[in-house]
Amino acid sequence: MEFRAEARYMRVTPQKARLVLDLIKGRRVEEARNTLLFTKKRVAATVGKLLQSAIDNANFLSSEKGIDVDLDGLYVKNAIANDGPRFKRIRPAPQGRAFRYVRRMTHLEIVLAERNKSGAPVTTVAGEQKSVKTAPAKPKVKAKAPAKKKVAGKKATAKK
């Protein structure tokens, strides 16, 4: 089971947000939360709130919807910072010119998933079985041998 949380139109560049998100990818939720508390980037507070929102989504499903979720077994499966819209701005430059610059925005997304006690990710919900069908094997085509080169004969010399 996966639990998502999104934060859209955040006023930080995607590159700076990816630096923080890469720190928490693949970590347990508690470890990711501690990492964000001690990270000195400004976006770390926003990512921390987003992580808490994803945890709350998992908690809601476990209590209200009756889905069995172990909150201690959650880990950060995916953390993405996508480009949002951009503000185009103009800065005055010498001799009456204008320089353009861009103020970037980011859409952040965090996906949490559940791990078993053994450390393997949970793939199916209890009571739900998925059948896996395999495609029929294609017959192998025998490769042709490369064509042989023709040997050019000697040219006859012209008589005078």
C-alpha positions as CSV (number, residue, x, y, z in Angstrom):
1,M,0.0,0.0,0.0
2,E,1.3,3.4,-0.9
3,F,0.5,6.8,0.7
4,R,1.1,10.1,-1.0
5,A,1.3,13.7,-0.1
6,E,1.8,16.7,-2.5
7,A,2.8,20.3,-2.0
8,R,2.4,22.4,-5.0
9,Y,3.7,25.9,-6.0
10,M,6.5,26.0,-3.4
11,R,8.7,29.0,-3.8
12,V,12.0,27.1,-4.0
13,T,13.9,25.9,-7.0
14,P,13.6,22.3,-7.9
15,Q,17.4,21.8,-7.8
16,K,17.6,23.0,-4.2
17,A,14.6,20.8,-3.2
18,R,16.1,17.7,-4.8
19,L,19.2,18.1,-2.6
20,V,17.0,17.7,0.5
21,L,14.7,15.0,-1.0
22,D,17.7,12.8,-1.9
23,L,18.7,12.7,1.8
24,I,15.5,10.9,2.8
25,K,14.8,8.6,-0.2
26,G,14.7,5.0,0.9
27,R,14.9,5.7,4.6
28,R,12.5,4.7,7.4
29,V,10.0,7.5,8.3
30,E,11.4,8.1,11.7
31,E,15.0,8.3,10.4
32,A,13.8,10.7,7.6
33,R,12.1,12.9,10.1
34,N,15.2,13.2,12.2
35,T,17.3,13.9,9.1
36,L,15.1,16.8,8.1
37,L,15.1,18.2,11.6
38,F,18.9,18.6,11.5
39,T,19.2,19.7,7.8
40,K,20.2,23.4,7.5
41,K,18.4,24.0,4.2
42,R,15.3,26.3,4.2
43,V,13.2,23.8,2.2
44,A,13.8,21.1,4.9
45,A,11.0,22.5,7.0
46,T,8.6,22.3,4.1
47,V,9.6,18.8,3.3
48,G,9.2,17.9,6.9
49,K,5.6,19.1,6.9
50,L,5.0,17.2,3.7
51,L,6.4,14.0,5.2
52,Q,4.1,14.5,8.3
53,S,1.2,14.9,5.9
54,A,2.0,11.6,4.2
55,I,2.2,9.9,7.6
56,D,-1.1,11.4,8.6
57,N,-2.7,10.1,5.4
58,A,-1.4,6.6,6.3
59,N,-2.7,7.0,9.8
60,F,-6.2,8.1,8.5
61,L,-6.5,5.1,6.3
62,S,-5.5,2.7,9.1
63,S,-8.0,4.2,11.6
64,E,-10.9,5.3,9.5
65,K,-10.9,3.0,6.6
66,G,-10.0,-0.2,8.5
67,I,-6.8,-0.9,6.5
68,D,-4.1,-2.6,8.5
69,V,-1.0,-0.3,8.3
70,D,2.1,-0.5,10.5
71,L,3.2,3.1,10.9
72,D,6.6,1.9,12.2
73,G,7.2,-0.1,9.0
74,L,6.7,2.8,6.6
75,Y,9.6,4.1,4.5
76,V,10.1,6.8,1.9
77,K,9.6,5.0,-1.4
78,N,9.8,8.0,-3.6
79,A,10.4,11.8,-3.2
80,I,10.2,14.0,-6.3
81,A,10.6,17.7,-7.0
82,N,9.1,18.7,-10.3
83,D,9.2,22.0,-12.0
84,G,6.2,24.3,-11.4
85,P,5.3,27.5,-13.2
86,R,8.0,30.3,-13.5
87,F,7.8,34.0,-12.8
88,K,9.6,36.0,-15.5
89,R,11.0,39.1,-14.0
90,I,13.0,42.1,-15.3
91,R,16.0,43.7,-13.6
92,P,17.2,47.2,-14.7
93,A,20.5,47.1,-16.5
94,P,23.0,49.8,-17.5
95,Q,22.3,52.2,-20.4
96,G,18.5,51.7,-20.4
97,R,18.6,47.9,-21.0
98,A,16.8,45.2,-19.0
99,F,18.0,41.8,-18.0
100,R,15.4,39.0,-17.6
101,Y,15.6,36.5,-14.8
102,V,13.3,33.6,-13.7
103,R,11.8,32.9,-10.3
104,R,11.2,29.2,-10.2
105,M,8.5,27.2,-8.3
106,T,8.4,23.5,-7.4
107,H,5.8,20.8,-7.0
108,L,6.9,18.4,-4.3
109,E,5.6,14.8,-3.9
110,I,6.4,12.1,-1.3
111,V,5.3,8.5,-1.5
112,L,5.5,6.2,1.5
113,A,5.2,2.5,1.4
114,E,5.2,-0.3,3.9
115,R,7.9,-2.9,4.6
116,N,7.5,-6.3,6.2
117,K,9.4,-7.2,9.4
118,S,12.0,-8.9,7.1
119,G,12.6,-5.7,5.3
120,A,10.9,-6.6,2.0
121,P,8.4,-4.2,0.6
122,V,4.7,-5.2,0.9
123,T,3.3,-5.8,-2.6
124,T,-0.3,-6.9,-2.0
125,V,-2.9,-6.0,0.6
126,A,-4.1,-8.8,2.9
127,G,-6.8,-10.9,1.2
128,E,-6.0,-9.6,-2.3
129,Q,-4.1,-11.8,-4.6
130,K,-2.8,-10.7,-8.0
131,S,-2.2,-13.2,-10.7
132,V,0.8,-12.7,-12.9
133,K,0.5,-13.7,-16.6
134,T,3.6,-14.2,-18.7
135,A,3.7,-13.4,-22.4
136,P,4.2,-16.4,-24.7
137,A,7.8,-16.9,-25.8
138,K,8.7,-15.7,-29.3
139,P,10.4,-18.2,-31.6
140,K,14.1,-17.3,-32.2
141,V,14.9,-16.3,-35.7
142,K,18.1,-17.8,-37.1
143,A,20.6,-15.1,-38.2
144,K,21.8,-15.2,-41.9
145,A,25.5,-15.5,-42.6
146,P,27.0,-12.4,-44.1
147,A,27.3,-12.4,-47.9
148,K,30.8,-13.2,-49.3
149,K,32.7,-10.5,-51.1
150,K,33.3,-11.0,-54.8
151,V,36.9,-11.1,-55.8
152,A,37.7,-8.6,-58.5
153,G,39.6,-10.0,-61.5
154,K,42.7,-8.4,-62.9
155,K,42.1,-5.8,-65.6
156,A,43.6,-6.6,-69.0
157,T,46.1,-4.0,-70.2
158,A,45.3,-2.2,-73.4
159,K,47.4,-3.0,-76.4
160,K,48.9,-0.1,-78.4
